Amino acid sequence: MTESWLGIEQLRIKTEDTKEQQESKRLDVARLYGLCFGTEAGQKVLAMMQADVDEQETFDPNMSAQHGYYREGQKQPLRKILQYIKLATQK
């Protein structure tokens, strides 16, 4: 790890944090996601994740609703990554 690594505990948003502290932590995490997935390797990983998610139908009339919820839940990590990357590029 680099000397500037904050450590996971320092990045966790806590209810007792001020709004400014929460926003600062959110931006720090977004920057880390941007650094990680902004590389060529990170872009390849994102493309593979996207392909995996896109290949799977969320809801299938022949399957139970729980199956659809499960599939939708599988998409959540990718969505979170993309949200952080977007936030990192906006600031």
N, C-alpha and C positions, 0 to 999 in steps of 0.2 A: 504494500500500500504506500501511497505517497504521504509526505509529511502534512499535507493539507487535508488529509482525510479527517472528517469530523467525527466519525463513529456513528453507529446507528442510533444510539440513545440520544445523541445531540440533535438528530434529525427528526425524531418522533415529535409529532404535534400533540401537545398536551392541553387539556382544558384550561389549565391555569396560565397558559401562555397568553400574552397580549395578542391582539389582532396583528400587530406589526411583527411580532415574533413568529406567529403562525404563517404569515405571508412570506417572511424571510426563509423559514424552513421549507415551505412549499417550493419556493424558487431554487433553493439549494438542491433539493431532490430533483427538480426538473432539469437543472444544469447537469447533474450526474447522469440522468437518463439521456440527455442530449449528447454528452460526451461519449457515452457507451454506444448508443445506437447511431451516432453521427458518423461513425467510421464505416469503411467499406464492409468490414466483417459484420458490423451491427446492422447495416442495411440489408445484407444477405440474410441474416437471421430474421429480421422483420419480414422480408419477402417470403421466407419459408413459413413463418408463423401465419402470415396472411393467407397463403395458399392452403395451408391446413384448415384454417377456419372457413375459407370460401368453399372448399370442396364439400363441406358438411352442411346439409340442410338443417335448419334450426327446427322446423316443425314438419312432421310427416303425418299425414292423416291416418296412416296405418300403425302409428306408434302412440304410446301414451303421452299425456301432457308432461309427465315427469321427464320423459326423454327430451322433449323440447326445452324444458327448463335446464336440464343438464347441458345440452348443446349450447344454449345461450350463456350459461355460466362459463363454458370453455372459452368464450370470446372475450370475457372480461379482462384477463391479464393483458391481452393485446390492446384493448381499448384504453386501459390505464397507461400503458407505455406510450401510445400515440398521443394521449392528452398531455402527458408530461413533456414529450418532445415538442408539441405545439406551444406549450407554455414557455419552454426554454427558448424557442425561436422568437417569441413575441416580446420578450423582455430584454 
